[in-house]
Amino acid sequence: MNNYSINSLEQYFKIYRKSIRKPKKFWGEIAENNFTWYQKWDKVVEFDMQKAEFEWYKNAKLNITKNCIDRHLANKGDKTAIIFEPNNPEEPSKYITYNELYKEVSALSNVLRDQGVKKGDRVCIYLPMIPELAYGMLACARIGAIHSVVFAGFSSNALSTRINDSECKLVITSDGGYRGAKTINLKGIVDEALTKSPSVERVLVVKRTDAEIDMQSGRDLWLQPLIDESETTSKAEIIDAEDPLFILYTSGSTGKPKGMVHTTAGYMVFTAYTFKNVFNYNTDDVFWCTADIGWVTGHSYTIYGPLLNGATTLMFEGTPSYPTYSRFWEVIQKHKVNQFYTAPTAIRSLAKERIEFVQNFKLDTLKVIGSVGEPINEEAWHWYNDHVGNKKCPLVDTWWQTETGGIVISAIPFVTPTKPTYASLPFPGIKPVLMDELRNEIEVNQKIGNLCIEYPWPGIARTIWRDHQRYIDTYFTKFPGKYFSGDGALRDEVGYYRITGRVDDVIIVSGHNLGTAPIEDAINEHQAVAESAVVGFPHDIKGNALYGFVVLKEVGLWRDRNNLIKEINQLISDQIGPIAKLAKIQFVTGLPKTRSGKIMRRILRKIAEGEKSEFGDITTLVNPEIVEEISRESL
Ligand code: WT7
């Protein structure tokens, strides 16, 4: 990135002011100076916040893979683009150079073409954290197909729902995957999902575990033989700035998952510029983001942001606890990692283990450490700062969302003084505002409000796949003219933002976004269940855990409660995935409801947090007596 690098606090304020006063000039210059285009734009941005319409770099033509790969070949062809660190530490790491990446992506893009995938078609990628996942995404981008990566921890039902929503034509998966001591039968899950997903014509299978799997003839093909026969060069399609690059599903507070759509040019500019500045990436640094690529963090900061900067990015297949709690630190030492980006839940789970697990490793290559996914509590912040950053690496607490495409509030390392639990200052181009329930802007400090953003930025999602109305309703209606994040936040005297958590019915468990509605739907499928409500409660390691209040149909009939609990959790696991299982299930005779029939979750949340008496105003309930009963029997 050749311009607008942020190297001092003074410069940050200067750049920030400019980005807000003259956003078109600002984002225009960044796009102008750092990328290759087939054709430049007519307008930097055109937008309508009411209709939620955004066009960045209007009419520009490009291919993001030219920017991620081709343009680095002349000077950096032999540089490592991706370091692959396998689950099993005994298995050798792989170092994939930019030249090799070019060949792999080209070959796979040719395979996709041969299989009839065309520009605009959707391809579902359901893979473990192996290099083919990166190749798959980039191969889609090369030919203008839209990738929809589904986290390989999701169940067959969740996979099928996502495939159906975007009508994917082809699935890339593997025979299986390794995660810690477990082997996961991915192909079996895909087979099951496809019994309910008629749009899929072809499944390409990567060999990873050598597990015995069924190959359905006429539908399933092993990938490697096709790659071996393919040309290793591939024409990069000409893509319009606003053509979709990918769909990524995120949970909503109600209804089915939302297919957030990101388009090409704006996402490219935003992830490249944020990556460079938020992580202070310098040539030859090794960057490691531990997030699974099934989440947006992996899309933006394992793949696109680093590759756009010609960086070396590390992909890790395993888990922080396998074979020991030292694994992260071992990998940092082994690959001399310079920037390390992880989630508070991982930090908390490692901080509870013996300190020797981290102390026995050389972490002095680290320059910047980062946190993302949920608020980082003070204790975890200090542990991370002291034992991993050795009190010398700036800790950047980065706030953003699937919807924002990239980091929107964060400290800039070596520039912004950090303050535990504060994400700190907005990134250039981002104008946060806090709104109260009456839709007034909160001007005073230290007051919690609804966190909104006033002006669009290039990385903002463009729509929900084939449901633009839902996009408008979810993000642009409650506070007209603004983007509403669904998070609460406060601002201190200096202007630092502290994110206080979700203000809607999304619960973040171990950094995973979970909507309550689909979990309740899964519970209600049990024949014994009349209705249910799920809320979050604070958990030492996961941040939040799930508490379900369940009303049974005919109470007397269901004596074996333990079995019922198991069956309910099994249903959740089947419908969504094991991450959504309930930590506590309380059987109740009714749920607190308002006259209009709405469950008053506020009260259930308090009960789940252990509150016994202070429930605020409960006079609007039709059944106030139930509150006492539920709280008396709470777990
Ligand atoms: C939600 C978005 C953005 C990548 C990972 C999650 C929470 C994210 C922080 C942070 C406090 C955070 C918010 C947000 N969140 N980062 N640094 N401090 N909360 O993406 O799955 O779309 O989740 O994660 O609640 O709304 P996502």
Residues whose N, C-alpha, C, O or C-beta is under 5 A from the ligand:
A	BS01	WT7	T250 T297 S371 V372 G373 E374 P375 I376 D397 T398 W399 W400 Q401 T402 E403 S485 D487 I499 G501 R502 G511 N513
